[in-house]
Amino acid sequence: PDPPVPCDPASSGGAMIPLRVVLILVVELCERFCFYTIQGSQKFFLSQKLGYGSSQASAITTIFNTASYLGCLPGGVLGDRFLGRFLVIVIFGSIYVGGSFCLAISTLPGVDSKGLFLAGTFAGVALGTGGIKPNVCNFGADQIQGENADQEKETFFSYFYWMINIGAVVALAVMTSVATTPENFGIDKNYGYFVSYGSGAIAMGVCVTIFLLGSPGYIHKFLRSQTSTMKPIMKALVVSSRSPRGFIALMGWVLLVPFFVLSFMQAFAEEGSTAATVEAVAAFAISAVMLTCLTYAHLDNSWIRRAPSYDGGGEELVEVDSISEDDIRMTFQTIPVLVVANTVFNFCYTMMIAPFLSQSCQMDLKIGSGQISGSLFNVGDCFAIVLFIPIFEMFIYPFFARLQ
């Protein structure tokens, strides 16, 4: 067994977590460092080096972020139902490493960088992080067993989120400035992005290596869920679409496809062109209809009916390895809150990775003889999380626990 590593006794009552879990925390630290190193300076590289206009560079950066989250869906399904989380993390982590090295190479002087940069960004980094993100946290939690597992998992999740933001702070505070103002660090001005992205790529290589080194000690490496989820949920939506609310819900979910297609198309359309304007307006209109349909339809999910399955003789089967009708309804009951809260939150949050960076280009960010990157301001969000996690762990959560 792995030697135990002590947690914060103030937050975990002296609980211990295994070394294999610590390795997973380091993996997350390295992965987030790489991701935010790339995301934090991507807009600047697109506009300064690849010749994109400011608004199009913002659109591509935002779409890259969107693609990273969309990749979580296939990554989660593969890890949960087919390959197991361990294999998915290794496979997509390797794709991530390849993509990040492609990005680094694309920044070298004399390289035909646009195609290589975009391929590394979307086919490498976005796809890779989409496969890792939904699996690594749960895989870490799977490693925690024993009488105090629930308490130790709570501590693990706090530390996990802490690693995310520590990696982001270092990336946004240091590596984005290395990329955009390399002279401040004694680096040739033509190699700032290469050093920055290369550091992120090396961090991802270390990430995958550390994860593989911990392999002999992992438990539940190939654990897969035996309960079918996606298929019965989709079948239930189709069968239940015969009701008015069901039809509205199905229409809302179907509109996701043209919305994302148009969003990607307008990001790469020529800036200021009629096509870009039409695609952007159409995507916005579709999103308004889509969000309205989903919010209204899922305020009351009593219309949802589970689709029956039949054998070859026409007899209805009882599927013990599938979620129930109540489970499906519970899955959708949070949709209205998620739609409203996430739309408002992400609208504001996305400002930090694109429009606010454009604003920073109009600001005097000189400190002494050097200049900092506008991405540095994003560390305020990270610092707040890093500082408040121990406060909540040590004081807020215990206080409310005593009230119960």
Solvent accessible surface area in square Angstrom, and as a share of the most:
residue,aa,sasa,rsa
1,P,178,1.12
2,D,37,0.19
3,P,84,0.53
4,P,81,0.51
5,V,48,0.27
6,P,94,0.59
7,C,8,0.05
8,D,44,0.23
9,P,95,0.59
10,A,58,0.45
11,S,24,0.16
12,S,1,0.00
13,G,68,0.65
14,G,41,0.39
15,A,8,0.06
16,M,86,0.38
17,I,4,0.02
18,P,22,0.14
19,L,69,0.34
20,R,30,0.11
21,V,0,0.00
22,V,38,0.22
23,L,42,0.21
24,I,0,0.00
25,L,12,0.06
26,V,46,0.26
27,V,1,0.00
28,E,9,0.04
29,L,51,0.25
30,C,18,0.11
31,E,4,0.02
32,R,8,0.03
33,F,32,0.13
34,C,0,0.00
35,F,6,0.03
36,Y,31,0.12
37,T,0,0.00
38,I,0,0.00
39,Q,9,0.04
40,G,4,0.04
41,S,0,0.00
42,Q,0,0.00
43,K,5,0.02
44,F,9,0.04
45,F,4,0.02
46,L,0,0.00
47,S,38,0.25
48,Q,108,0.48
49,K,103,0.44
50,L,21,0.11
51,G,66,0.63
52,Y,31,0.12
53,G,28,0.27
54,S,61,0.39
55,S,65,0.42
56,Q,19,0.09
57,A,0,0.00
58,S,16,0.10
59,A,23,0.17
60,I,0,0.00
61,T,0,0.00
62,T,40,0.23
63,I,8,0.04
64,F,0,0.00
65,N,20,0.10
66,T,35,0.20
67,A,17,0.13
68,S,0,0.00
69,Y,117,0.45
70,L,71,0.35
71,G,8,0.08
72,C,25,0.15
73,L,110,0.55
74,P,62,0.39
75,G,0,0.00
76,G,20,0.19
77,V,42,0.24
78,L,57,0.28
79,G,0,0.00
80,D,45,0.23
81,R,76,0.28
82,F,115,0.48
83,L,67,0.33
84,G,0,0.00
85,R,43,0.16
86,F,14,0.06
87,L,66,0.33
88,V,0,0.00
89,I,5,0.03
90,V,30,0.17
91,I,77,0.39
92,F,16,0.07
93,G,1,0.01
94,S,58,0.37
95,I,60,0.31
96,Y,0,0.00
97,V,30,0.17
98,G,37,0.35
99,G,4,0.04
100,S,0,0.00
101,F,84,0.35
102,C,45,0.27
103,L,0,0.00
104,A,2,0.02
105,I,82,0.42
106,S,1,0.00
107,T,14,0.08
108,L,50,0.25
109,P,72,0.45
110,G,91,0.88
111,V,53,0.30
112,D,130,0.68
113,S,19,0.12
114,K,89,0.38
115,G,51,0.49
116,L,56,0.28
117,F,0,0.00
118,L,34,0.17
119,A,53,0.41
120,G,2,0.02
121,T,0,0.00
122,F,42,0.18
123,A,64,0.50
124,G,4,0.04
125,V,0,0.00
126,A,1,0.01
127,L,68,0.34
128,G,0,0.00
129,T,0,0.00
130,G,0,0.00
131,G,0,0.00
132,I,2,0.01
133,K,61,0.26
134,P,35,0.22
135,N,2,0.01
136,V,1,0.01
137,C,30,0.18
138,N,65,0.33
139,F,1,0.00
140,G,0,0.00
141,A,11,0.08
142,D,27,0.14
143,Q,0,0.00
144,I,1,0.01
145,Q,95,0.42
146,G,59,0.57
147,E,179,0.80
148,N,80,0.41
149,A,16,0.13
150,D,113,0.59
151,Q,77,0.34
152,E,18,0.08
153,K,59,0.25
154,E,113,0.51
155,T,2,0.01
156,F,0,0.00
157,F,87,0.36
158,S,17,0.11
159,Y,42,0.16
160,F,16,0.07
161,Y,106,0.40
162,W,67,0.24
163,M,37,0.17
164,I,31,0.15
165,N,7,0.04
166,I,60,0.30
167,G,1,0.01
168,A,1,0.01
169,V,22,0.13
170,V,64,0.37
171,A,0,0.00
172,L,7,0.03
173,A,32,0.25
174,V,63,0.36
175,M,19,0.09
176,T,0,0.00
177,S,7,0.04
178,V,8,0.05
179,A,2,0.02
180,T,32,0.19
181,T,23,0.13
182,P,4,0.02
183,E,102,0.46
184,N,74,0.38
185,F,96,0.40
186,G,76,0.73
187,I,40,0.20
188,D,79,0.41
189,K,134,0.57
190,N,73,0.37
191,Y,88,0.34
192,G,1,0.01
193,Y,10,0.04
194,F,71,0.29
195,V,53,0.31
196,S,0,0.00
197,Y,1,0.00
198,G,11,0.10
199,S,35,0.23
200,G,0,0.00
201,A,0,0.00
202,I,106,0.54
203,A,14,0.11
204,M,0,0.00
205,G,23,0.22
206,V,65,0.37
207,C,2,0.01
208,V,20,0.11
209,T,72,0.42
210,I,32,0.16
211,F,2,0.01
212,L,80,0.40
213,L,130,0.65
214,G,6,0.06
215,S,18,0.12
216,P,125,0.79
217,G,26,0.25
218,Y,13,0.05
219,I,56,0.28
220,H,84,0.38
221,K,46,0.19
222,F,115,0.48
223,L,88,0.44
224,R,114,0.42
225,S,35,0.22
226,Q,136,0.61
227,T,51,0.30
228,S,21,0.14
229,T,45,0.26
230,M,75,0.33
231,K,133,0.56
232,P,13,0.08
233,I,24,0.12
234,M,107,0.48
235,K,72,0.31
236,A,1,0.00
237,L,14,0.07
238,V,91,0.52
239,V,42,0.24
240,S,6,0.04
241,S,22,0.14
242,R,209,0.76
243,S,33,0.21
244,P,110,0.69
245,R,61,0.22
246,G,0,0.00
247,F,118,0.49
248,I,48,0.25
249,A,0,0.00
250,L,46,0.23
251,M,72,0.32
252,G,0,0.00
253,W,66,0.23
254,V,87,0.50
255,L,34,0.17
256,L,49,0.24
257,V,99,0.57
258,P,46,0.29
259,F,45,0.19
260,F,51,0.21
261,V,77,0.44
262,L,33,0.16
263,S,13,0.09
264,F,57,0.24
265,M,94,0.42
266,Q,45,0.20
267,A,0,0.00
268,F,81,0.34
269,A,18,0.14
270,E,135,0.60
271,E,75,0.34
272,G,75,0.72
273,S,29,0.19
274,T,106,0.62
275,A,54,0.42
276,A,15,0.11
277,T,79,0.46
278,V,89,0.51
279,E,24,0.11
280,A,40,0.31
281,V,94,0.54
282,A,32,0.25
283,A,8,0.06
284,F,152,0.63
285,A,51,0.39
286,I,36,0.18
287,S,15,0.10
288,A,49,0.38
289,V,72,0.41
290,M,8,0.04
291,L,49,0.25
292,T,90,0.52
293,C,11,0.06
294,L,8,0.04
295,T,32,0.19
296,Y,100,0.38
297,A,0,0.00
298,H,2,0.01
299,L,120,0.60
300,D,64,0.33
301,N,15,0.08
302,S,62,0.40
303,W,23,0.08
304,I,1,0.00
305,R,122,0.44
306,R,58,0.21
307,A,8,0.06
308,P,53,0.33
309,S,19,0.12
310,Y,126,0.48
311,D,59,0.31
312,G,92,0.89
313,G,70,0.67
314,G,50,0.48
315,E,117,0.52
316,E,111,0.50
317,L,84,0.42
318,V,136,0.78
319,E,67,0.30
320,V,140,0.81
321,D,73,0.38
322,S,18,0.12
323,I,21,0.11
324,S,53,0.34
325,E,53,0.24
326,D,88,0.46
327,D,62,0.32
328,I,0,0.00
329,R,60,0.22
330,M,117,0.52
331,T,67,0.39
332,F,10,0.04
333,Q,104,0.46
334,T,63,0.37
335,I,22,0.11
336,P,12,0.08
337,V,104,0.59
338,L,85,0.42
339,V,22,0.13
340,V,87,0.50
341,A,54,0.42
342,N,69,0.35
343,T,62,0.36
344,V,94,0.54
345,F,120,0.50
346,N,66,0.34
347,F,138,0.58
348,C,78,0.47
349,Y,56,0.21
350,T,29,0.17
351,M,48,0.22
352,M,39,0.17
353,I,8,0.04
354,A,1,0.01
355,P,52,0.33
356,F,103,0.43
357,L,3,0.01
358,S,30,0.20
359,Q,109,0.49
360,S,6,0.04
361,C,77,0.46
362,Q,154,0.69
363,M,87,0.39
364,D,121,0.63
365,L,15,0.07
366,K,137,0.58
367,I,115,0.58
368,G,76,0.73
369,S,127,0.82
370,G,15,0.15
371,Q,74,0.33
372,I,38,0.19
373,S,4,0.03
374,G,5,0.05
375,S,0,0.00
376,L,45,0.22
377,F,114,0.47
378,N,17,0.08
379,V,16,0.09
380,G,43,0.41
381,D,54,0.28
382,C,6,0.04
383,F,100,0.42
384,A,44,0.34
385,I,38,0.19
386,V,23,0.13
387,L,112,0.56
388,F,107,0.45
389,I,23,0.11
390,P,34,0.21
391,I,72,0.37
392,F,79,0.33
393,E,24,0.11
394,M,75,0.33
395,F,124,0.52
396,I,60,0.30
397,Y,125,0.47
398,P,39,0.25
399,F,99,0.41
400,F,112,0.47
401,A,62,0.48
402,R,177,0.65
403,L,118,0.59
404,Q,191,0.85
